[in-house]
């Protein structure tokens, strides 16, 4: 393939960095701050930042935010992770994905400046992204955390315009804590003085656990405005769109292009942010932006009867179940699930909300990824809770071929799996991925 040598070189840089610093994740800011100081602090020179944390919905929220701002005539840098197919998906400069050659030059520069000191791949990526953002003009920088918030490497941002925290759920509990309050406390770490914080819709479980108390306490400590779903703003779906209620004002919007009831709430959080900061914004333009938002592997329709989603935790399972319920109400077409998961994930928690809507399940290995759950082991776990047939297949292609073409099929369970599916469909060799992309 034409880009294979560049991809292999990029992977070799990743491996060298991993060898220099073998710990997978290091939740601290001291090292990234020292490294950025060597680079003359590019993070202090980036365009005004909008910082996003949360367990689920960060990427979709970033996509809505970018689309809204660009439709309003602004230019945006965007930092997201992980990538699906190509490394350079992580960095968008003034609306354009960074070129592979530019990305390689940034990584080379960072590795040279680092001069062999302890560093992680994610810290190198963050530093290189800040370098790129500081050297290219844009109106805003949209920055998604990698993991957590308080000690996430992106949290070196000192003065964001605003922060946004999406749905809190269980994920990365070994690093963020084993309770929803612990996880919310880490996410709340992105809140900053003089920057309002928008809180997205939370599950009832999270509310009962007290996550809103965490956010309210932190906002009070910083003396910043807090815009909470269900309080300062809310959304209500209609037959043709949805209504955003923001501080007693109602705004009518069309349904967003991203499918699922949860995406209305993600869009609502973005609209609440924009309309609070810029109350004179043209509502029609924002509606057009929602209808033109794209974000792959989030209930993405690949073809008739075939959908792809990267969901992999309990909250994502709930969101997918709501869409499965809608499909069931629309027709009696059976829903077959094709699932592959990483070994550190909990398939039972993810699948429990979905099970009532599934006619059958096929477990598969995730192609070309280490630490994926073996298909037979995954199937064995699923069989303990499922009341429908559970089988295995040797590949995604075999899993698809085994189903009747009139069956609705959903491929899900991992962003790694979603990336492999998209790479195959785009005839791209998937760039090698480390087990932890942080």
N, C-alpha and C positions, 0 to 999 in steps of 0.2 A: 504494500500500500504506500501511496506517495508520502504520507506523513510519518510512516513507521519509524524512521531513524530519529526524528525529533521526539516522538513519544518515548522511545527507548532511552534517549538521553535524559528526558525529564524524569523518567522512572529511576534512572541511575542516580540523579541528584537526590531524589527522595530517599533512596536506600543509603546514600552516604550520610545524609542528615540523621536518619534513623540509627545508623551505626555510631554516630558521634553522641547521640543522646537516646539511648534505648528505651527509656520510659515512654509508654504510649501517650499518656496525658499528664500534664503538669499544671494543675490549677493554681497559678500564681501570676502576679504581674511584674515582679521585680526583674526577671530576666528579659521579658519583652521590652520593658521600659529602658533597661540598660542598652539593649540592642538598638532600639529606636534612637536613643541618644547618639550612638555611633553613626547613625544615618542622618544626623542633624534634625531629628524629630519631625519627620514628614507628617505625622498624624496631627500636628498642630497647624498644618498648612492646607488641610483638605477643605473643600467647600462645606458649607453648613451641613451638619450630620443629623440624620433621623435614625435612631438606634432601635432595633427590634430584638426582643427576646421572647421566650416561651417554649413550650414543649411541642405543640402542634400548630401549624398554620403560619409559621414565620415566612416561609418561602412564598406562599400565596399572598400573604399580606404585603410583602415586599413588591410582588408583581403588581398588585392593585395600586400600591403607592406610586410606583414608577409610572404606570400607565396614566394615572390621574395627573401627575405633575407634568408629564410629557405632553398630554393633551392640552394642558393649560399653557404650554409654550416654554416650559423650563427644561433644562438639560440635567440629566442625572447620571452620577456614578452609582454602581450597585455592586455590593459585595455579598455573595451568598455561598453557602456550603451545605452539603457536599455537591460535587458535580455529578451528573448522570452519565455522560459519555466522554466529554473532553475536559481536561483540567481548566482550560481557559474560560469555561462557562462561569467560573467563580468571580470573574472580574469583568464588569461592563464599564466602559469609559465613555462618558457623554453619549450614552445610547448605543454604543457599539461594543460588542464582545472583543476583548483584547486579542490581538493576533498572537499566534503561537510564538513567533519570533520575538515579539516584544516581551512576552511573559518569560521566555527563556533568558533574555538579557537581564530582566529584573532579578530572577532567581540567581543568576551568575553573580550579579552585583552584590546581592545580599549575602551570598555564601562567601564572597571574597572579603567583604567588610567584617563578617562574623569571624573569619580567620580561625576556624576550628573550635571556637568556644561552644559550650553546651547550648543546644538549641533544639527545638522540635520543628517538625515539618509545618505544623499549623502556624507557629510563630513566624517562620520564614514567609509563609503565604500571606499572613496579615501584614508583615512589614513591607513585602513587595507590593501589596495592594495599596497601602498608604503612600508608598513612593509614587505609584502610578497615578493615584488620585491627586497628589500634590502637584504633579507635573502637567496635568491636563485640566483645562478650564471646564467647569460645570457649575450649575446653580445649587445642586444638592448632592449629598452623599448618603445613599441608603445602605445601612450596614446591618447585616444579620449576625447575631452571635453564633458561635460554633457550638458551645456547650455551656450551659449555666448562664451567667451574667456577671455576678459580682467579681469573679476571678477569671472570667473569660478574657482571652488575649485582646479582643476588640474593645474591652472596657477601659482602655487607656484614653478614650475620647473624654475630654474634660467638659466641653460645653456644647452638648447637642441642642438642636432647636427644640426637639421633643423626643420622647421615648414612647415605645409601644410594647405592651406585654400581651401576648396571645394566650391561648388556652394552656392551662397547667395540667399535666398528667404525669404518670409514672414513666420515667425513662432515665437511663444513666444513673440509676440509684446508687451505684457504688461510688459515684463521684459527687452527686448532688444531695444525697440523703435519702432515707427510706420512708419519709412521710411527705405528703403534699405540702405541708407547711415548710418543711426543710427546703424542698425544691422551689417553692414560691419565694422564700427568703433569698435564695441564690439569684433567681431571676430579677427580683426587685433591686438587686445591686446595680442595675443600669440606670436607675433613677438619679437625676442630677439636679442641683439647685438651678433655679430660673428656667427649668424645662418642664412643661406640662407632661403628664404621663397618661396615655390612653390604655385602659384595661379592657381586653377583649372578653368575649363570652366565656364563662367558666362552667364546667360540669357541676351538677348538683352535689356530687361527691366532694369536689374541690371546695365548693362553698360551705358545705357542712363541716369540712375539715378546718376551715378558718383561713383560707388563702386571702380572702378580701381583707381580713383584719391585718394581715401582713402588709399588704399594699397600702392600706390606709395609715398604718403606723409609720411606714417609711416616708410616705408623702407628707405626713404631719411633721416629722423630724426635719425634712428639707424645706417645709413651707412652700410646697408646690401644688398647683391645681391637679386634681385627679378626675379623670373622666371614665367612669365605670359603666360597663354594660349592665343594664337593668336599673341604673340610677340616673346618671346624667344623660345617657343615651341608650337607645334600644332599637331593634328592628322588628318589623312585622311583615311577613310575606303575604302578598296578594296573588290573585290569579294571573296578573300580568307583570308583576314586579315586586317591589317591597317599599315599605314606608320607614324612613329613618326619623325617629323622634330625638331631637337634640335640644336639651334645655327648653322644653315646652314648644319648640318649633318643629313642624313636620315638613319633611321633604320626600317627594315621590321619585323613585328611581326604577329603571328597568332591571330585570334579572341580569346578574353578571354572566359573562361567558363561561366562567368556571363553574362546573356542575356541583350541586350539593347544597343542602340547607346551611351547612356550616360556612360555605363561601359567602353567603349573604352577610353573615355576622363578621367574617374577616373583612369584607368590603365596607361594612358599616363602621368598623373601627378606623379604617383609613379615612372615610368621609367625615367622621367625627373630628379627627385630627385636622384635616384640611379646613373644614368649615369653622372650626374654632380659631384656627390661626388666621384664616383668610375668609371672613364671613361674607364678603361680597363676591365670592367665586360663582361663576356661571354653572348652575345646576345641570343644565342640558349637556354641557361639555363633560361634566363628571359622569353623567349617565352614559355618554358615548365611550368614555374611557373604560368603564366597567364592562361594557359589551365587547371591547377590543383587547381585553387583558388575556395574555397567554402565560401558561405555566405548566410545563410538561409533567407527566406522571402523577397528576392529581385528578383522578377520575377522567383521564384523557381517553377520548374515543379514538381507537386505532382504526377501526372499520366497523361495518354493521355487526352488531352483537358482540363486539370485543372491546373491553375497556381495561385500562391500566392505571394502577394507583400504587404509590410507594408507601402507603400506611403500614405501620408495624407495631403499634402499641394500643392500649385499651381505648384511649380517646379516639384514635383513628378508626378503630373498630366500630365505635358508636356512630361516628360520622358516616361510615360506609353502610352501616345497618339502616340508617335513615334513608339513604338513597335506594338500598335494596327494597325497603318497604314501599317506596314510591314506584319502583319498577313493578313490584307485585300488584300494586293497585291499578297500574296501567294495563297489565296483561297477565295471563297465566303462563307466560313463557318461563321455563325453568332457568334457574341461575346456577351455573357451575363455577366453582372457585378453583383457580390454579394458584398455589401458594408455595413460596420459598422464603425461608427466614434465616437470619443470623442466629448462631448458637446461643448468644447472650440474651436473646429476646424471649418473651413468654407467649407462645402461640395460643394457649388456652385463654388468657386474658384478652388477647386481640380478637379471637374468634367468637367468644361467647355471645356478644351482641348480634353477630351475623348469622349464627347457626339457624335460627328459625326461618330464614329466607333462602337457604341453600338446598339445592336438589342433590348435589354431589360435590366432592372435593378431590382434587389431585395434588399431591405433594411432590415437589421437584427439588433437585439441587439447584443452587444459584451458580450459573456458569462462571468459571474462571475467578472465583472468589474464595479465599481461604476463610476458615472459621464459619462457613455456612453450615446450617443444620443438614445432616444427611437426610435425604428424602424419606427413607424408611423409618428413621427415628422420629421425624416430624409427623409422619402418618400415624405412627403408634400413639403419640401424644394426642393427636386429634381424635383418634378412634375412641379414646376414653371419655370424650364429651359429646361427640357427634351422633346424630340419629339418622344420618344419611350415608350412602356409600363413600368410602374413603379409599383411594387408590394411590399408586405412585407412577411416575413416568420418568424416563431417562433424560428428557430434555423438554424445554418449553414447547418445541415443535411437536413432539410426540403427544404431549398433553393436549394441545389444541386439536391435533388430527383425530384424537380419540373421541371427540365430541360431535354431536349432530350440529350442523351449521345453523339450525334454527334455535339452538340453545344460546342464551345470553351467557357470556363468559367474562369473568373478572380476574385479571392477573394482579396479585398483590402480595404483601408480606414484607417487602424490603425495597428500599431505594436502589440497593445494589442490583437486585433482580430487575427492577424497572430500567436501570441503565443498560443492562445486558440486552433486554428486549429491544430498546430503542436503538442501540448500536447495531444490532442485527438488522433491524428494519431500515436503517440508514446506510447499510453496507459499510459500516465503519468498524475497524477492529477496536473493541473497547480498551481504553487506556488502563493499564494496570492500576489497581487500587489497593491501598493498604487496608488492613483490617479495620483500623480506626482512622477516620479521615479528619482528625482534629489536631 
